């Protein structure tokens, strides 16, 4: 995976997370932008009113910092490290290990690319 803009204009939905239950009817959706290995974007969904992320990609590894506002009014942020996997149909999966700032608990989520 050497394409410098691999994730540009791709969207993903969260399908599982150890940090919270995922609403299958309204999962958190992530919109990615990428230019030359620099990544940024935003997300919203079942527990998040609005979130932003920024980071880098090197091959199939993504390193991000994120911050968001939850639906109950709390702010949260942290760091994540993701592995990109290619599905048989060509879509991408992001397997993310993340940790909220101020919390030692490691979490894992999986996001799957959506098209259309």
Buried (B, 14 or more C-beta within 10 A) or exposed (E): EEEEBBBEEBBBBBBEBEBBEBEEEEBBBBBBBBEEBEBBBBBBBBBBEEBBBEBEBEEBEBEBEBBBBBEEEEEBBBBBBBEBEEEEEEBBBBBBBBBBEEEEEEBEBBBBBEEE
